[in-house]
């Protein structure tokens, strides 16, 4: 009974409008992106860095709780039921995005390595991907991409062939005139 209630609260498709929990999550996604952007300004980071880090960690904890609750509910659905249901759920694109949205922040808490901190900030941009769960437009785009995947792969292959052909032609025309530019 509790699992079904949590499922209805967290699944955007379970209701014609977003639940209160989903509205809070959408607001936190927006807020966390804003905090990440503001935190790149050195004067703000120097003055408010500790507070921004604590806010970011609190948001990451909320996202982690949401992730665990979604996984807990998913195994009781028909799609993810059975012995391998949890594994099938955690390997879905949205579950991976949800995991990446909080995991780097929690893993690197207290890290001082500049590269590591920048990598975490980059990974936090994956939080934008969480919006995909709440938008019917994203669902429509994903459906169109799945349905046309063959045509898209063929188009990308053709573009790659044209690129290689143009690069080869450029090498043949300019290679002798500029050997230092064409190794």
C-alpha positions in Angstrom: 0.0 0.0 0.0 2.8 2.5 0.9 4.8 1.5 -2.2 1.8 2.1 -4.4 1.2 5.6 -2.8 4.9 6.5 -3.3 4.8 5.2 -6.9 1.8 7.4 -7.7 3.6 10.4 -6.0 6.8 9.9 -8.0 5.7 8.7 -11.4 4.7 11.6 -13.6 2.6 9.3 -15.8 0.5 8.3 -12.8 -1.4 11.6 -12.8 -2.5 14.1 -15.4 -0.6 16.9 -13.5 2.7 16.8 -11.6 2.4 15.7 -7.9 3.7 17.9 -5.1 6.8 15.7 -4.8 7.5 16.0 -8.5 7.1 19.8 -8.4 9.6 19.9 -5.6 12.0 17.8 -7.6 11.7 20.0 -10.6 12.2 23.1 -8.5 15.3 21.4 -6.9 16.7 20.6 -10.3 16.4 24.2 -11.4 17.8 25.5 -8.1 20.7 23.1 -8.2 21.7 24.2 -11.7 21.4 27.8 -10.6 23.7 27.1 -7.6 26.2 25.3 -9.9 26.3 28.3 -12.2 26.5 30.9 -9.4 29.3 28.8 -7.8 31.5 29.3 -10.8 31.9 33.0 -10.0 35.1 33.4 -7.9 33.9 36.2 -5.7 30.7 34.4 -4.8 32.5 31.1 -4.4 35.1 32.7 -2.1 32.4 34.3 0.1 29.6 31.7 0.0 31.5 28.5 -1.1 30.8 26.5 2.1 27.1 27.4 2.1 26.8 26.5 -1.6 28.5 23.2 -1.0 26.2 22.3 1.8 23.2 23.2 -0.3 24.5 21.1 -3.1 25.0 18.2 -0.8 21.5 18.6 0.6 20.1 18.5 -2.9 22.1 15.5 -3.8 20.8 13.7 -0.7 17.2 14.5 -1.8 18.0 13.2 -5.3 19.5 10.0 -3.7 16.4 9.4 -1.6 14.3 9.9 -4.8 16.4 7.4 -6.7 16.1 4.8 -4.0 12.3 5.3 -3.7 11.9 5.0 -7.5 13.9 1.8 -7.5 11.9 0.5 -4.5 8.6 1.2 -6.4 9.8 0.0 -9.8 10.4 -3.6 -8.7 6.7 -3.9 -8.0 5.6 -2.8 -11.4 4.9 -5.3 -14.2 7.7 -3.9 -16.4 10.4 -4.3 -13.7 9.0 -7.2 -11.7 10.8 -10.5 -11.3 14.3 -11.5 -10.2 16.2 -9.2 -12.6 13.7 -6.3 -12.4 15.8 -4.0 -10.2 18.8 -4.5 -12.6 16.7 -3.7 -15.6 15.4 -0.6 -13.9 18.8 0.8 -12.8 20.1 0.3 -16.3 17.4 2.4 -17.9 18.6 5.8 -19.3 16.5 7.8 -16.8 17.7 5.8 -13.8 21.3 6.3 -15.0 20.8 10.0 -15.3 19.2 10.1 -11.9 22.2 8.3 -10.5 24.7 10.6 -12.1 22.7 13.6 -10.9 23.7 12.9 -7.2 26.5 10.3 -7.0 29.5 12.5 -8.0 28.5 15.1 -5.4 28.3 12.6 -2.6 31.4 10.6 -3.6 33.6 13.7 -3.8 32.4 15.4 -0.6 35.4 17.2 0.9 37.6 16.7 -2.1 40.1 19.4 -2.8 41.5 18.3 -6.2 40.6 21.0 -8.7 40.2 18.6 -11.6 37.9 16.3 -9.5 35.8 19.3 -8.3 35.4 20.5 -11.9 34.5 17.0 -13.1 31.8 16.9 -10.5 30.5 20.3 -11.6 30.3 19.0 -15.2 28.5 15.8 -14.0 26.0 18.0 -12.2 24.9 19.2 -15.6 23.3 15.8 -16.0 20.7 17.1 -13.6 19.3 18.8 -16.6 18.5 15.4 -17.9 16.2 14.8 -15.0 13.8 17.2 -16.7 13.2 14.6 -19.3 11.2 12.5 -16.8 8.7 15.4 -16.3 8.1 16.6 -19.9 5.8 14.9 -22.4 7.7 16.7 -25.1 10.9 14.9 -24.1 9.0 11.6 -24.1 7.7 12.4 -27.6 11.2 13.2 -28.9 12.5 9.9 -27.3 9.8 7.9 -29.0 10.6 9.6 -32.4 14.3 8.8 -31.9 13.5 5.2 -31.1 11.2 4.8 -34.1 13.7 6.4 -36.5 16.9 5.0 -35.0 17.8 3.1 -38.3 17.4 6.2 -40.4 19.4 8.3 -37.9 22.2 5.7 -37.8 22.3 5.6 -41.6 22.3 9.4 -41.8 25.2 9.6 -39.2 27.1 7.0 -41.2 26.7 9.0 -44.4 27.8 12.1 -42.7 30.9 10.3 -41.4 31.7 9.1 -44.9 31.3 12.6 -46.3 33.6 14.0 -43.5 36.3 11.3 -44.2 36.0 11.9 -47.9 36.3 15.7 -47.6 39.3 15.3 -45.1 41.0 13.0 -47.5 40.5 15.3 -50.5 41.8 18.2 -48.4 44.9 16.2 -47.5 45.5 15.3 -51.2 45.1 18.9 -52.3 47.0 20.7 -49.5 49.2 18.0 -48.0 52.3 18.8 -50.0 51.9 22.5 -49.8 51.6 22.4 -45.9 53.3 19.3 -44.6 53.6 20.7 -41.1 49.8 21.0 -40.9 49.1 17.5 -42.3 51.0 14.9 -40.5 
